[in-house]
């Protein structure tokens, strides 16, 4: 049996964030006042959200984290949370140089749309030397979010970034690699994201990020055009992704394989009054999809698992508070059905 087949589990690295979620009555224009209707505290960042999601979904394989948090109350609470969910936090280090990263998440009650005010904190200091990959026997190494990891996003003279070097090493050690990026409205995508693509097996992003990376307009008359999404995914495969590009949006998800095959799954057709907030839906989608990929499920099933996990996450204003076991997530899809294939 090969070393890859002997591996089990998902190792998630990157941004560890405490979210301060505020439900507001409307989003303000500058210099005006809005009302905070309620507030809560939750998980934030790709590894934190995905690992807690996986634990709550009922993953029956090891869950491990890598990251840097402040030596403060928020940082210690993250480590305690990992213990609560059975996540191996031995590779998450405490830093005395910066505080734990946090985000103020402003969610409009009537729409569920959210806006993020972010303090990078210790995540900005996460560097290559913090990645102890050799001691892990996980099957998948998941890194996120690119564009929000200052030290790892720096492009060297040879065109490589710290993230690219970490992912290259992970692949050489026998991991399947997965990557997510943050929806930053900037022109940095090509410079920072492109160097990592040849070292990525599973690239899971949303339609906004796909357009930023490829320059392909994936919308038509305000709706997502999945023909254009397929072209964007194919272009990302051409840029180096080795196995699968998955692009998700509110109406569904498309997966494009290195063999050129497309797979589509519509989103769960939830009643509008079931949607409390959209924060964390993308990470829930990634968690469900990675759970399926880890277990060798067909791509169509992986998309279904991801979509149902994302749908369940919409029932709570925090990123992970609404997640339930995977069988309950799938039952939600069976109950309400899915949006039609475009």
C-alpha angles and dihedrals in degrees: 000000000000124000091247093056091049091056120099134180140033124271112199123194138176133053119031108186140169110223121212101200120200123185108213133187095232140346111262132232112229116290094016133109131241130182124249104220098184140343139205142171124241150152122292139182131053100276096039094048096041095048094047089046091051091049092050092044087059102251107185095203133078119287119205136176138206124191151102124261133173122266090246142098094282092049093049091047090056091054090048090050090053089053090050091056098040094251116152103238097173090113095051107098131204116231127204091192099071140013124253112280117255139184131204104217113200110198121187108225097216097050107022089229115144139203124201130220104190137194110196096206118158093353089074089064097051105122141171094272090063093065111095097182099150094072094053125089094188117139097220129040111200121192126189154204107018111191089037099065104080101192094043094046095059111117113223126212090266091057094251125123128210088252091054091052092048092050092046090054091047091054092049089053092055104262124137102231129221129183139193129186134204122252095246116166097226143102094249097096099093094044097046104029103039095066092060098050098087088058097050127095099179119029111188116184142140129255094261091055092046091055092048093050098045104026089231115137103231096184132083122186089345096306129101112263106213092195087062090043089056090051091050091050091049090051090052089051088051088052090061115279104146107210121358142008115197119191118187134186136164093279098049147298136272126202121198119193131208086250089064096251120140126211124187133191123179120227121260109275095235121180109253093241090063092064111093100161141344099215109124096013092118092051090047089052090050092048094051092045093048090048089058094044091049090054094046096248120164114269092249090056092047089055090049091050091048094047094048092048089051091049093052091048090061090071092076134051093226125073098251107013096097099049117121134179113298095249089059091047091053091048088059089058091048091050099049102023128218137282113264124264110264 
